[in-house]
Amino acid sequence: MFDAAFTPRRRAVLLSMAGVPVLLTACAKTTEDGGGSGGSDAGGGGGELTVGTTDKVTALDPAAAYDNGSSTVWTQCYSYLLNTSIGSEDGRPEPDLAETAEFTSDTVFTVKLQEGLTFANGNELTTEDVKHSFDRQLAIADPNGPSSLLGNLEKVEIIDDLTVEFHLKEPNDQTFPYVLTSPVGPIVDAEVFPADAALPDNEIVAAEAFSGPYKITSWKINELVTFEAFADYKGLFGAPATSSVVMSYYADQNNMKLDIQEGNIDCVWRSLSATDIADLQSDDAVTVHEGPGGEIRYIVFNFKTNPYGEATEDPDPVKAKAVRQAVADLLDRTAISETVYNGTYTPLYSYIPEGLPGSGTQFQDLYGDGAGGPDADRARKRLEDAGVEIPVQLSLQYNPDHYG
């Protein structure tokens, strides 16, 4: 949720604020004489906030996209059954639209909705909308969408207007509450969204099919979006502190950096380079906020094509595993963090990002020197023990635009 506190002559740049699905929390600028840019009250619906981003939106329909840019918009205008509160220390899901949510058997997760929920268009929000939201994800199964996150969902069953059961294929799935907070979780209006096809953006906006902290009042994809606080929002985050928010999309991060410095926008959310952020940290007119993140930079191996992989001329699962482990032994995460990313990323020693439950330091023990650093001798021994000829040739590929 956009949450503004007015601070004289200050503009905000936000680093990682993940761990909460609703991602934007910022200070707003004021005029040089200290007057607010749109209001003077830090709470209760005052002011206007202008946000800059280089993210791109794929679709406003939650069934048709699975990317940061789209999800950032969804978290403002749609509600979820469960969510993660801003500033949560453990990142565990809490009721959002739900009144209660719990496992009532090892394969049934039961959710009871709050009473009196509505969409911005006045339509009631009931368990019919909940079932419809998840059923259409599975029915549409858009290759660009998040339906794969529902792989363990067998069916959604309505008990009454306020109670719904999620029946799971495999028992004791402790990840399922987190799935409900994820990009597959927005609840959409069954009277507006078709069951078997994605709905065009402009039709969603025209129908005011929103139930989140904000509703969208104007929409020009990847150029400009205007949000207005939704007065009847009853979710976890309460009434927005900022009544009006404008999100401006930039094709070039340099232009975005210039606009934040010149005060043309109030805050920046994704993505400036590490050197840009370091430069802005020394700018007295700009405040840089930091927090634990949910984004990971990582190297992955293709099991078919990596050295000794399944589709190579000399497949050998033992050697292939030794190569992967040796690479893990050689990674100097601290050097990458400090030299490449100027400290804007922190070393990660777990599959789970810092700020989310379950994150740890397991890889410190498994690889490298046992304390988080690289160990070439350990890497060489792994390769020699597996009979791998040294040196090993690796082919690296990266996508320059999809993830920034």
C-alpha beads as a LAMMPS data file, in Angstrom:
LAMMPS data file: protein, C-alpha beads

404 atoms
403 bonds

1 atom types
1 bond types

-500.0 500.0 xlo xhi
-500.0 500.0 ylo yhi
-500.0 500.0 zlo zhi

Masses

1 110.0

Atoms # bond

1 1 1 0.000 0.000 0.000
2 1 1 1.168 3.520 -0.699
3 1 1 1.665 5.067 2.715
4 1 1 2.964 8.628 2.781
5 1 1 4.399 10.732 5.559
6 1 1 5.223 14.297 4.583
7 1 1 8.799 15.376 5.269
8 1 1 10.121 18.845 4.364
9 1 1 12.156 19.004 1.158
10 1 1 12.591 15.266 1.037
11 1 1 12.035 12.712 -1.679
12 1 1 12.252 8.982 -1.206
13 1 1 14.022 6.178 -3.005
14 1 1 12.921 2.735 -1.841
15 1 1 15.210 -0.273 -1.906
16 1 1 13.995 -3.732 -0.963
17 1 1 10.747 -3.546 0.984
18 1 1 9.647 -7.061 0.163
19 1 1 8.449 -9.576 2.675
20 1 1 5.186 -7.677 2.365
21 1 1 3.154 -8.278 -0.791
22 1 1 1.982 -4.666 -0.756
23 1 1 5.208 -3.064 -1.663
24 1 1 5.187 0.710 -1.647
25 1 1 5.836 2.676 1.502
26 1 1 7.325 6.113 1.093
27 1 1 7.977 9.636 2.219
28 1 1 6.485 12.301 0.003
29 1 1 8.177 15.542 -0.957
30 1 1 6.958 18.967 0.068
31 1 1 7.547 22.336 -1.492
32 1 1 10.651 24.266 -0.568
33 1 1 8.744 26.415 1.903
34 1 1 7.598 23.275 3.703
35 1 1 4.059 23.191 2.304
36 1 1 2.743 19.785 1.300
37 1 1 2.633 18.703 -2.335
38 1 1 -0.966 17.634 -1.953
39 1 1 -1.878 17.867 1.709
40 1 1 -0.416 18.242 5.138
41 1 1 -1.759 15.280 7.054
42 1 1 0.431 12.159 7.158
43 1 1 -2.538 9.942 7.955
44 1 1 -6.217 9.672 7.251
45 1 1 -6.284 10.159 3.506
46 1 1 -4.393 13.400 2.867
47 1 1 -2.106 14.314 0.024
48 1 1 -0.997 13.010 -3.330
49 1 1 2.006 10.819 -4.031
50 1 1 3.832 10.438 -7.335
51 1 1 5.771 7.193 -7.789
52 1 1 8.332 6.458 -10.484
53 1 1 9.214 2.977 -11.725
54 1 1 10.974 1.268 -14.612
55 1 1 8.883 -1.887 -14.114
56 1 1 6.521 -2.908 -16.884
57 1 1 2.964 -4.165 -16.510
58 1 1 1.930 -7.180 -18.573
59 1 1 -1.763 -7.300 -17.667
60 1 1 -4.226 -5.984 -15.106
61 1 1 -6.011 -9.353 -15.024
62 1 1 -4.317 -11.536 -12.361
63 1 1 -4.800 -14.623 -14.517
64 1 1 -2.740 -13.208 -17.387
65 1 1 0.597 -12.181 -15.882
66 1 1 3.257 -13.233 -13.406
67 1 1 5.777 -10.395 -13.047
68 1 1 6.822 -7.717 -10.586
69 1 1 5.371 -4.806 -12.525
70 1 1 1.902 -6.309 -12.768
71 1 1 1.915 -7.611 -9.212
72 1 1 2.856 -4.192 -7.815
73 1 1 -0.324 -2.766 -9.336
74 1 1 -2.461 -5.731 -8.217
75 1 1 -1.416 -5.324 -4.600
76 1 1 -2.835 -1.811 -4.635
77 1 1 -6.188 -2.483 -6.305
78 1 1 -7.092 -6.093 -5.432
79 1 1 -7.530 -7.762 -2.069
80 1 1 -6.285 -11.162 -0.982
81 1 1 -7.665 -13.673 1.493
82 1 1 -4.388 -13.504 3.399
83 1 1 -1.581 -10.996 3.317
84 1 1 1.563 -9.976 5.180
85 1 1 1.450 -6.882 7.350
86 1 1 3.825 -4.004 6.727
87 1 1 6.776 -4.288 9.082
88 1 1 6.026 -7.917 9.919
89 1 1 9.049 -9.478 11.604
90 1 1 8.355 -13.066 10.582
91 1 1 6.521 -12.503 7.270
92 1 1 3.751 -14.936 8.145
93 1 1 0.386 -14.590 6.384
94 1 1 -2.434 -12.908 8.298
95 1 1 -6.153 -12.519 7.468
96 1 1 -6.809 -9.803 4.893
97 1 1 -10.289 -10.269 3.432
98 1 1 -10.559 -13.269 5.707
99 1 1 -11.923 -13.146 9.224
100 1 1 -10.265 -16.483 9.983
101 1 1 -8.154 -18.925 7.969
102 1 1 -6.869 -22.287 9.149
103 1 1 -6.352 -25.928 8.318
104 1 1 -9.426 -27.867 9.418
105 1 1 -7.906 -31.158 8.268
106 1 1 -4.597 -32.136 6.739
107 1 1 -5.989 -31.531 3.226
108 1 1 -8.585 -28.795 3.839
109 1 1 -7.807 -25.113 4.386
110 1 1 -10.932 -23.248 5.515
111 1 1 -11.408 -19.499 5.135
112 1 1 -14.209 -17.434 6.628
113 1 1 -14.665 -13.990 5.074
114 1 1 -15.403 -10.763 6.880
115 1 1 -18.999 -9.601 6.636
116 1 1 -20.014 -6.699 4.418
117 1 1 -17.196 -6.868 1.859
118 1 1 -17.755 -5.067 -1.438
119 1 1 -15.984 -4.147 -4.622
120 1 1 -15.550 -0.505 -5.620
121 1 1 -18.437 -0.887 -8.101
122 1 1 -20.825 -1.786 -5.259
123 1 1 -20.992 -5.516 -5.986
124 1 1 -20.869 -7.736 -2.904
125 1 1 -17.701 -9.760 -2.386
126 1 1 -18.620 -13.282 -1.288
127 1 1 -17.288 -16.803 -1.481
128 1 1 -18.698 -16.982 -5.033
129 1 1 -16.005 -14.481 -6.014
130 1 1 -13.361 -16.442 -4.114
131 1 1 -14.179 -19.709 -5.864
132 1 1 -14.459 -17.936 -9.218
133 1 1 -11.030 -16.306 -8.777
134 1 1 -9.189 -19.591 -8.286
135 1 1 -11.292 -21.677 -10.661
136 1 1 -10.611 -19.274 -13.536
137 1 1 -6.874 -19.296 -12.828
138 1 1 -6.880 -23.056 -13.396
139 1 1 -9.293 -22.885 -16.329
140 1 1 -7.393 -20.168 -18.181
141 1 1 -3.935 -21.515 -17.274
142 1 1 -2.310 -18.661 -19.176
143 1 1 1.344 -19.536 -19.944
144 1 1 2.252 -16.030 -18.750
145 1 1 0.100 -16.352 -15.634
146 1 1 0.619 -17.727 -12.108
147 1 1 -1.741 -20.733 -12.249
148 1 1 1.173 -23.135 -11.698
149 1 1 1.230 -21.970 -8.072
150 1 1 -2.064 -23.848 -7.613
151 1 1 -0.536 -27.215 -8.451
152 1 1 -1.661 -28.702 -5.131
153 1 1 -5.229 -27.362 -5.316
154 1 1 -7.812 -30.058 -6.055
155 1 1 -10.968 -27.944 -5.760
156 1 1 -12.576 -24.947 -4.060
157 1 1 -15.867 -25.652 -2.289
158 1 1 -18.356 -23.029 -1.094
159 1 1 -19.888 -23.800 2.298
160 1 1 -21.929 -20.603 2.589
161 1 1 -21.668 -16.917 1.604
162 1 1 -18.810 -16.385 4.033
163 1 1 -17.109 -19.786 4.272
164 1 1 -15.029 -21.518 1.625
165 1 1 -12.851 -24.628 1.696
166 1 1 -9.706 -25.270 -0.313
167 1 1 -9.230 -28.997 -0.831
168 1 1 -5.603 -29.950 -1.440
169 1 1 -4.178 -32.938 -3.279
170 1 1 -1.269 -33.512 -0.906
171 1 1 -1.627 -33.274 2.891
172 1 1 0.089 -30.922 5.316
173 1 1 1.008 -28.310 2.720
174 1 1 2.329 -25.533 4.944
175 1 1 3.105 -23.403 1.884
176 1 1 -0.549 -23.009 0.923
177 1 1 -1.249 -19.933 3.103
178 1 1 1.669 -18.258 1.335
179 1 1 0.181 -19.208 -2.051
180 1 1 -2.911 -17.211 -1.087
181 1 1 -0.730 -14.112 -0.615
182 1 1 1.068 -14.631 -3.934
183 1 1 0.318 -13.332 -7.478
184 1 1 -2.253 -16.108 -7.912
185 1 1 -4.222 -14.839 -4.892
186 1 1 -6.079 -11.634 -5.919
187 1 1 -9.850 -11.964 -5.519
188 1 1 -11.734 -10.707 -8.584
189 1 1 -15.375 -9.839 -9.209
190 1 1 -17.260 -12.853 -10.591
191 1 1 -19.804 -10.517 -12.199
192 1 1 -17.066 -8.820 -14.234
193 1 1 -14.280 -11.313 -14.954
194 1 1 -15.114 -14.164 -17.369
195 1 1 -14.529 -17.724 -16.198
196 1 1 -12.502 -18.869 -19.187
197 1 1 -10.676 -15.861 -20.615
198 1 1 -8.580 -12.910 -19.498
199 1 1 -10.351 -9.547 -19.341
200 1 1 -8.815 -6.535 -21.146
201 1 1 -7.353 -3.862 -18.892
202 1 1 -9.676 -1.059 -19.942
203 1 1 -12.764 -3.168 -19.242
204 1 1 -11.516 -3.892 -15.710
205 1 1 -10.962 -0.183 -15.054
206 1 1 -14.340 0.771 -16.535
207 1 1 -16.097 -1.822 -14.343
208 1 1 -14.324 -0.577 -11.176
209 1 1 -13.731 -4.234 -10.269
210 1 1 -11.406 -3.440 -7.374
211 1 1 -11.437 -4.228 -3.658
212 1 1 -7.931 -3.275 -2.503
213 1 1 -6.735 -0.174 -0.664
214 1 1 -6.997 1.723 -3.945
215 1 1 -9.102 1.728 -7.079
216 1 1 -7.720 2.702 -10.467
217 1 1 -9.341 5.827 -11.918
218 1 1 -7.206 6.215 -15.051
219 1 1 -5.052 3.727 -16.904
220 1 1 -2.518 4.075 -19.697
221 1 1 -0.466 0.922 -19.562
222 1 1 3.221 1.456 -18.850
223 1 1 2.808 5.211 -19.054
224 1 1 0.628 6.521 -16.242
225 1 1 -1.763 5.031 -13.682
226 1 1 -3.856 7.004 -11.191
227 1 1 -5.014 5.400 -7.948
228 1 1 -7.665 6.762 -5.578
229 1 1 -8.238 5.410 -2.080
230 1 1 -11.166 2.966 -1.858
231 1 1 -13.307 4.158 1.051
232 1 1 -14.879 0.749 1.747
233 1 1 -11.647 -1.238 1.861
234 1 1 -11.721 -3.548 4.906
235 1 1 -8.455 -5.396 4.559
236 1 1 -5.384 -5.864 6.709
237 1 1 -3.736 -2.525 5.937
238 1 1 -6.499 -0.127 6.944
239 1 1 -7.269 3.193 5.284
240 1 1 -4.442 4.477 3.050
241 1 1 -2.555 7.473 4.395
242 1 1 -2.458 8.984 0.907
243 1 1 -5.726 9.581 -0.921
244 1 1 -4.332 9.857 -4.439
245 1 1 -1.325 8.175 -6.050
246 1 1 0.072 8.561 -9.545
247 1 1 2.469 5.944 -10.869
248 1 1 4.676 7.125 -13.706
249 1 1 6.527 4.586 -15.868
250 1 1 10.010 5.254 -17.199
251 1 1 11.780 3.578 -20.099
252 1 1 15.132 4.868 -18.854
253 1 1 16.380 4.742 -15.272
254 1 1 18.572 7.792 -15.834
255 1 1 15.529 9.958 -16.516
256 1 1 13.850 8.546 -13.421
257 1 1 16.884 9.313 -11.285
258 1 1 16.952 12.891 -12.601
259 1 1 13.254 13.373 -11.839
260 1 1 13.632 12.177 -8.235
261 1 1 16.566 14.538 -7.750
262 1 1 14.702 17.489 -9.237
263 1 1 11.573 16.784 -7.210
264 1 1 9.328 15.947 -10.171
265 1 1 8.352 12.685 -8.473
266 1 1 8.084 11.844 -4.785
267 1 1 9.579 8.366 -4.689
268 1 1 11.104 5.670 -6.824
269 1 1 10.228 1.989 -6.634
270 1 1 12.332 -0.212 -8.919
271 1 1 14.780 -0.037 -10.425
272 1 1 17.883 2.085 -10.181
273 1 1 21.401 0.735 -10.577
274 1 1 23.536 0.134 -7.524
275 1 1 25.761 3.079 -8.459
276 1 1 22.711 5.340 -8.838
277 1 1 21.510 4.373 -5.373
278 1 1 24.944 5.013 -3.876
279 1 1 24.950 8.426 -5.529
280 1 1 21.482 9.270 -4.212
281 1 1 22.464 8.267 -0.694
282 1 1 24.831 11.243 -0.696
283 1 1 22.120 13.646 -1.924
284 1 1 20.769 15.662 1.014
285 1 1 17.456 16.200 -0.774
286 1 1 16.771 12.493 -1.112
287 1 1 16.062 9.849 1.533
288 1 1 16.913 6.239 0.702
289 1 1 14.901 3.653 2.652
290 1 1 16.210 0.110 2.974
291 1 1 14.624 -3.106 4.172
292 1 1 14.858 -6.893 3.825
293 1 1 14.035 -8.022 0.326
294 1 1 12.253 -10.890 -1.350
295 1 1 14.200 -10.698 -4.618
296 1 1 17.016 -13.116 -5.430
297 1 1 19.875 -12.946 -7.926
298 1 1 21.059 -16.458 -8.652
299 1 1 22.761 -18.828 -11.064
300 1 1 20.821 -21.920 -12.077
301 1 1 21.921 -24.959 -14.036
302 1 1 20.053 -26.674 -16.848
303 1 1 20.266 -30.352 -15.887
304 1 1 20.101 -31.358 -19.550
305 1 1 22.856 -29.124 -20.916
306 1 1 25.199 -28.362 -17.999
307 1 1 28.547 -30.257 -18.083
308 1 1 27.808 -33.996 -17.979
309 1 1 24.097 -33.227 -18.176
310 1 1 21.395 -35.569 -19.420
311 1 1 21.500 -34.328 -23.041
312 1 1 25.295 -34.036 -23.403
313 1 1 27.613 -36.436 -25.195
314 1 1 28.993 -37.727 -21.895
315 1 1 26.106 -37.746 -19.399
316 1 1 27.080 -38.593 -15.834
317 1 1 24.850 -37.535 -12.908
318 1 1 27.680 -37.865 -10.345
319 1 1 30.039 -35.634 -12.328
320 1 1 27.247 -33.177 -13.149
321 1 1 26.426 -32.798 -9.460
322 1 1 30.102 -32.326 -8.584
323 1 1 30.377 -29.485 -11.117
324 1 1 27.354 -27.710 -9.666
325 1 1 28.646 -28.103 -6.121
326 1 1 32.119 -26.899 -7.110
327 1 1 30.624 -23.728 -8.556
328 1 1 28.808 -23.194 -5.259
329 1 1 32.134 -23.655 -3.447
330 1 1 33.746 -20.961 -5.601
331 1 1 31.102 -18.248 -5.302
332 1 1 32.224 -15.227 -3.312
333 1 1 28.838 -13.831 -2.343
334 1 1 30.270 -10.990 -0.274
335 1 1 32.457 -9.775 -3.142
336 1 1 29.481 -9.852 -5.510
337 1 1 27.336 -7.989 -2.990
338 1 1 29.880 -5.257 -2.292
339 1 1 31.687 -4.938 -5.631
340 1 1 28.920 -5.524 -8.141
341 1 1 25.883 -4.311 -6.197
342 1 1 27.475 -1.713 -3.860
343 1 1 25.845 -3.372 -0.877
344 1 1 22.302 -3.039 -2.233
345 1 1 22.080 -6.842 -2.207
346 1 1 23.165 -8.942 0.764
347 1 1 24.717 -12.424 0.549
348 1 1 22.099 -15.180 0.658
349 1 1 22.809 -18.656 2.028
350 1 1 19.338 -20.162 1.622
351 1 1 16.763 -20.830 -1.066
352 1 1 14.407 -18.530 0.848
353 1 1 15.005 -14.751 0.678
354 1 1 15.888 -12.778 3.776
355 1 1 12.740 -11.367 5.349
356 1 1 10.643 -14.467 4.711
357 1 1 10.055 -17.287 7.220
358 1 1 12.521 -20.124 6.846
359 1 1 15.415 -18.086 5.524
360 1 1 18.702 -19.237 6.975
361 1 1 22.395 -19.862 6.347
362 1 1 22.361 -23.506 5.290
363 1 1 24.703 -22.956 2.330
364 1 1 27.454 -21.652 4.609
365 1 1 27.909 -25.166 5.960
366 1 1 27.326 -27.020 2.709
367 1 1 29.644 -25.066 0.411
368 1 1 32.786 -22.973 0.355
369 1 1 34.871 -22.426 3.467
370 1 1 32.018 -23.116 5.889
371 1 1 31.768 -19.455 6.882
372 1 1 30.250 -17.984 3.741
373 1 1 33.436 -17.485 1.749
374 1 1 34.783 -19.332 -1.309
375 1 1 37.097 -22.339 -1.067
376 1 1 38.964 -23.363 -4.217
377 1 1 40.563 -26.389 -2.566
378 1 1 37.170 -27.783 -1.582
379 1 1 35.891 -27.221 -5.121
380 1 1 38.903 -28.991 -6.651
381 1 1 38.523 -31.961 -4.300
382 1 1 34.843 -32.373 -5.263
383 1 1 35.765 -32.467 -8.933
384 1 1 38.701 -34.843 -8.462
385 1 1 36.691 -37.221 -6.264
386 1 1 34.040 -37.449 -8.997
387 1 1 36.618 -37.964 -11.741
388 1 1 35.900 -34.653 -13.459
389 1 1 38.597 -33.385 -15.806
390 1 1 39.818 -29.919 -14.805
391 1 1 39.313 -27.213 -16.030
392 1 1 35.579 -27.379 -16.650
393 1 1 34.082 -25.181 -19.361
394 1 1 30.832 -23.428 -18.458
395 1 1 28.531 -21.509 -20.793
396 1 1 26.661 -18.690 -19.039
397 1 1 23.539 -17.004 -20.355
398 1 1 21.442 -14.189 -18.944
399 1 1 18.289 -12.301 -19.850
400 1 1 19.075 -8.557 -19.969
401 1 1 15.542 -7.219 -19.727
402 1 1 12.955 -9.607 -18.223
403 1 1 14.111 -9.293 -14.621
404 1 1 16.036 -6.008 -14.887

Bonds

1 1 1 2
2 1 2 3
3 1 3 4
4 1 4 5
5 1 5 6
6 1 6 7
7 1 7 8
8 1 8 9
9 1 9 10
10 1 10 11
11 1 11 12
12 1 12 13
13 1 13 14
14 1 14 15
15 1 15 16
16 1 16 17
17 1 17 18
18 1 18 19
19 1 19 20
20 1 20 21
21 1 21 22
22 1 22 23
23 1 23 24
24 1 24 25
25 1 25 26
26 1 26 27
27 1 27 28
28 1 28 29
29 1 29 30
30 1 30 31
31 1 31 32
32 1 32 33
33 1 33 34
34 1 34 35
35 1 35 36
36 1 36 37
37 1 37 38
38 1 38 39
39 1 39 40
40 1 40 41
41 1 41 42
42 1 42 43
43 1 43 44
44 1 44 45
45 1 45 46
46 1 46 47
47 1 47 48
48 1 48 49
49 1 49 50
50 1 50 51
51 1 51 52
52 1 52 53
53 1 53 54
54 1 54 55
55 1 55 56
56 1 56 57
57 1 57 58
58 1 58 59
59 1 59 60
60 1 60 61
61 1 61 62
62 1 62 63
63 1 63 64
64 1 64 65
65 1 65 66
66 1 66 67
67 1 67 68
68 1 68 69
69 1 69 70
70 1 70 71
71 1 71 72
72 1 72 73
73 1 73 74
74 1 74 75
75 1 75 76
76 1 76 77
77 1 77 78
78 1 78 79
79 1 79 80
80 1 80 81
81 1 81 82
82 1 82 83
83 1 83 84
84 1 84 85
85 1 85 86
86 1 86 87
87 1 87 88
88 1 88 89
89 1 89 90
90 1 90 91
91 1 91 92
92 1 92 93
93 1 93 94
94 1 94 95
95 1 95 96
96 1 96 97
97 1 97 98
98 1 98 99
99 1 99 100
100 1 100 101
101 1 101 102
102 1 102 103
103 1 103 104
104 1 104 105
105 1 105 106
106 1 106 107
107 1 107 108
108 1 108 109
109 1 109 110
110 1 110 111
111 1 111 112
112 1 112 113
113 1 113 114
114 1 114 115
115 1 115 116
116 1 116 117
117 1 117 118
118 1 118 119
119 1 119 120
120 1 120 121
121 1 121 122
122 1 122 123
123 1 123 124
124 1 124 125
125 1 125 126
126 1 126 127
127 1 127 128
128 1 128 129
129 1 129 130
130 1 130 131
131 1 131 132
132 1 132 133
133 1 133 134
134 1 134 135
135 1 135 136
136 1 136 137
137 1 137 138
138 1 138 139
139 1 139 140
140 1 140 141
141 1 141 142
142 1 142 143
143 1 143 144
144 1 144 145
145 1 145 146
146 1 146 147
147 1 147 148
148 1 148 149
149 1 149 150
150 1 150 151
151 1 151 152
152 1 152 153
153 1 153 154
154 1 154 155
155 1 155 156
156 1 156 157
157 1 157 158
158 1 158 159
159 1 159 160
160 1 160 161
161 1 161 162
162 1 162 163
163 1 163 164
164 1 164 165
165 1 165 166
166 1 166 167
167 1 167 168
168 1 168 169
169 1 169 170
170 1 170 171
171 1 171 172
172 1 172 173
173 1 173 174
174 1 174 175
175 1 175 176
176 1 176 177
177 1 177 178
178 1 178 179
179 1 179 180
180 1 180 181
181 1 181 182
182 1 182 183
183 1 183 184
184 1 184 185
185 1 185 186
186 1 186 187
187 1 187 188
188 1 188 189
189 1 189 190
190 1 190 191
191 1 191 192
192 1 192 193
193 1 193 194
194 1 194 195
195 1 195 196
196 1 196 197
197 1 197 198
198 1 198 199
199 1 199 200
200 1 200 201
201 1 201 202
202 1 202 203
203 1 203 204
204 1 204 205
205 1 205 206
206 1 206 207
207 1 207 208
208 1 208 209
209 1 209 210
210 1 210 211
211 1 211 212
212 1 212 213
213 1 213 214
214 1 214 215
215 1 215 216
216 1 216 217
217 1 217 218
218 1 218 219
219 1 219 220
220 1 220 221
221 1 221 222
222 1 222 223
223 1 223 224
224 1 224 225
225 1 225 226
226 1 226 227
227 1 227 228
228 1 228 229
229 1 229 230
230 1 230 231
231 1 231 232
232 1 232 233
233 1 233 234
234 1 234 235
235 1 235 236
236 1 236 237
237 1 237 238
238 1 238 239
239 1 239 240
240 1 240 241
241 1 241 242
242 1 242 243
243 1 243 244
244 1 244 245
245 1 245 246
246 1 246 247
247 1 247 248
248 1 248 249
249 1 249 250
250 1 250 251
251 1 251 252
252 1 252 253
253 1 253 254
254 1 254 255
255 1 255 256
256 1 256 257
257 1 257 258
258 1 258 259
259 1 259 260
260 1 260 261
261 1 261 262
262 1 262 263
263 1 263 264
264 1 264 265
265 1 265 266
266 1 266 267
267 1 267 268
268 1 268 269
269 1 269 270
270 1 270 271
271 1 271 272
272 1 272 273
273 1 273 274
274 1 274 275
275 1 275 276
276 1 276 277
277 1 277 278
278 1 278 279
279 1 279 280
280 1 280 281
281 1 281 282
282 1 282 283
283 1 283 284
284 1 284 285
285 1 285 286
286 1 286 287
287 1 287 288
288 1 288 289
289 1 289 290
290 1 290 291
291 1 291 292
292 1 292 293
293 1 293 294
294 1 294 295
295 1 295 296
296 1 296 297
297 1 297 298
298 1 298 299
299 1 299 300
300 1 300 301
301 1 301 302
302 1 302 303
303 1 303 304
304 1 304 305
305 1 305 306
306 1 306 307
307 1 307 308
308 1 308 309
309 1 309 310
310 1 310 311
311 1 311 312
312 1 312 313
313 1 313 314
314 1 314 315
315 1 315 316
316 1 316 317
317 1 317 318
318 1 318 319
319 1 319 320
320 1 320 321
321 1 321 322
322 1 322 323
323 1 323 324
324 1 324 325
325 1 325 326
326 1 326 327
327 1 327 328
328 1 328 329
329 1 329 330
330 1 330 331
331 1 331 332
332 1 332 333
333 1 333 334
334 1 334 335
335 1 335 336
336 1 336 337
337 1 337 338
338 1 338 339
339 1 339 340
340 1 340 341
341 1 341 342
342 1 342 343
343 1 343 344
344 1 344 345
345 1 345 346
346 1 346 347
347 1 347 348
348 1 348 349
349 1 349 350
350 1 350 351
351 1 351 352
352 1 352 353
353 1 353 354
354 1 354 355
355 1 355 356
356 1 356 357
357 1 357 358
358 1 358 359
359 1 359 360
360 1 360 361
361 1 361 362
362 1 362 363
363 1 363 364
364 1 364 365
365 1 365 366
366 1 366 367
367 1 367 368
368 1 368 369
369 1 369 370
370 1 370 371
371 1 371 372
372 1 372 373
373 1 373 374
374 1 374 375
375 1 375 376
376 1 376 377
377 1 377 378
378 1 378 379
379 1 379 380
380 1 380 381
381 1 381 382
382 1 382 383
383 1 383 384
384 1 384 385
385 1 385 386
386 1 386 387
387 1 387 388
388 1 388 389
389 1 389 390
390 1 390 391
391 1 391 392
392 1 392 393
393 1 393 394
394 1 394 395
395 1 395 396
396 1 396 397
397 1 397 398
398 1 398 399
399 1 399 400
400 1 400 401
401 1 401 402
402 1 402 403
403 1 403 404
